[in-house]
Amino acid sequence: MRHEPAADLLRGIGLGLALLPLCGMAADTTVVQQHRAFSIDKLTLELGSTLHFSNQDDLAHEVFVESPVLTFEPDEQEPGQQLAITFTARGHFTVHCHIHPKMHLDVDVQ
């Protein structure tokens, strides 16, 4: 059997790419806002992940996170708009809506 360094390199790169999610690669996740609720109520993310919020409701929302290590408080999000929060710190965070106090999402960042 003939040894081909280029083929070995490509196989190694492919294996490395396949293992990235197992090594803590940040992932993007979308949460839908509809019927005055988030589509999920609990989520675990890797450090550096981005959480996208898609307002598919017929009214505005105002998503916010307030903690000693991460604060996020944008303007109101009108129907059809999207926004994103990148989690740059580990810990437990609760995402709320200023307009609809019953809306909350627990996010654990590892």
C-alpha positions as CSV (number, residue, x, y, z in Angstrom):
1,M,0.0,0.0,0.0
2,R,1.4,3.4,-1.0
3,H,1.6,6.2,1.6
4,E,0.2,9.5,0.4
5,P,0.8,12.4,2.8
6,A,-1.7,14.8,1.2
7,A,-4.5,12.2,1.6
8,D,-3.5,11.6,5.2
9,L,-3.6,15.4,5.8
10,L,-7.1,15.7,4.4
11,R,-8.3,12.8,6.5
12,G,-6.8,14.4,9.6
13,I,-8.5,17.7,8.8
14,G,-11.8,16.0,8.2
15,L,-11.5,14.2,11.5
16,G,-10.6,17.4,13.3
17,L,-13.6,19.2,11.8
18,A,-15.9,16.3,12.8
19,L,-14.7,16.6,16.5
20,L,-15.1,20.3,16.8
21,P,-18.6,20.1,18.4
22,L,-17.2,17.7,21.0
23,C,-14.5,20.1,21.9
24,G,-16.7,22.9,22.9
25,M,-17.3,24.8,19.7
26,A,-19.8,27.6,20.2
27,A,-23.2,27.0,18.6
28,D,-25.9,29.4,17.5
29,T,-29.4,28.7,18.7
30,T,-32.7,30.4,17.7
31,V,-35.5,31.0,20.2
32,V,-38.9,32.0,18.8
33,Q,-41.1,34.6,20.6
34,Q,-44.7,33.8,20.0
35,H,-48.0,34.0,22.0
36,R,-46.2,36.0,24.7
37,A,-43.8,33.2,25.4
38,F,-40.3,31.9,24.4
39,S,-40.4,28.6,22.4
40,I,-38.2,27.0,25.1
41,D,-37.8,27.7,28.8
42,K,-34.4,26.2,29.5
43,L,-31.2,25.9,27.5
44,T,-27.5,24.9,28.0
45,L,-24.9,26.6,25.8
46,E,-21.2,26.6,25.4
47,L,-19.2,29.7,26.2
48,G,-19.2,32.1,23.2
49,S,-22.5,30.8,21.8
50,T,-25.0,33.2,20.3
51,L,-28.7,33.0,21.1
52,H,-30.9,34.5,18.4
53,F,-34.4,35.7,19.3
54,S,-37.0,35.8,16.5
55,N,-40.1,37.8,17.3
56,Q,-42.9,35.9,15.5
57,D,-45.5,37.5,17.7
58,D,-48.0,40.2,16.7
59,L,-46.6,42.5,19.4
60,A,-43.3,43.9,20.6
61,H,-41.0,42.3,23.1
62,E,-38.1,43.7,25.1
63,V,-35.6,41.0,25.9
64,F,-33.0,41.6,28.6
65,V,-30.4,39.8,30.7
66,E,-29.0,41.4,33.9
67,S,-26.3,39.8,35.9
68,P,-23.0,40.8,37.5
69,V,-21.0,39.3,34.5
70,L,-23.3,39.9,31.5
71,T,-25.9,42.6,30.8
72,F,-28.0,42.8,27.7
73,E,-30.8,45.4,27.3
74,P,-31.6,46.4,23.7
75,D,-34.6,48.5,22.5
76,E,-38.0,47.0,21.9
77,Q,-38.1,44.2,19.3
78,E,-41.0,44.8,16.9
79,P,-42.8,41.9,15.2
80,G,-40.7,40.3,12.5
81,Q,-37.4,41.5,14.0
82,Q,-34.5,39.4,15.3
83,L,-31.8,40.1,17.8
84,A,-28.9,38.2,19.2
85,I,-27.1,37.8,22.5
86,T,-23.6,36.3,22.6
87,F,-22.8,34.7,26.0
88,T,-19.2,35.8,26.8
89,A,-19.3,34.5,30.4
90,R,-20.0,31.2,32.1
91,G,-22.9,30.9,34.6
92,H,-26.6,30.9,34.9
93,F,-28.6,33.6,33.3
94,T,-32.3,34.3,33.1
95,V,-33.6,36.1,30.0
96,H,-36.7,38.1,30.6
97,C,-39.1,40.4,28.6
98,H,-39.7,43.8,30.1
99,I,-43.1,44.1,28.5
100,H,-44.3,40.5,29.4
101,P,-43.0,39.6,32.9
102,K,-44.1,36.0,32.7
103,M,-41.7,35.4,29.8
104,H,-38.4,34.0,31.0
105,L,-35.8,31.6,29.7
106,D,-33.1,30.0,31.9
107,V,-29.7,29.7,30.1
108,D,-26.7,27.8,31.6
109,V,-23.4,28.6,29.9
110,Q,-20.6,26.1,30.3
